Amino acid sequence: MEDNKNKKLVWWVVIIVVILIAAAFAVYYWQSGIYTLPTGQGTTLLPPSDTVTSIEADLNATNLNDLDKELADIDKELAQ
């Protein structure tokens, strides 16, 4: 009976320690400014990426030079 109470106590202590560690990390990130909560109207976390110029810039930045070689390597691996 006493052993069962000790096991329950250990689990409660572990749960409380995990919650305290998670709370400490949350406070640290919130205070350090790494993660900022959106405030006010019109606040966005990411810039809009659905404009024609941003899509075109993404397409131009995509490296497709070795695409045929990579597809041939994939076909070779699948054929094995």
URCOR-V237151 format. One record per backbone hydrogen bond with DSSP energy under -1.0 kcal/mol. CO is the residue of the C=O (numbers start at 1). NH is the residue of the N-H. Records with the same first field share a line. If there is no record, write none. Layout:
CO=NH + NH
This chain:
1=5
2=6
3=7
4=8
5=9
6=10
7=11
8=12
9=13
10=14
11=15
12=16
13=17
14=18
15=19
16=20
17=21
18=22
19=23
20=24
21=25
22=26
23=27
24=28
25=29
26=30
27=31
28=32
29=35
51=55
52=56
53=57
54=58
55=59
56=60
57=61
64=67
66=70
67=71
68=72
69=73
70=74
71=75
72=76
73=77
74=78
75=79
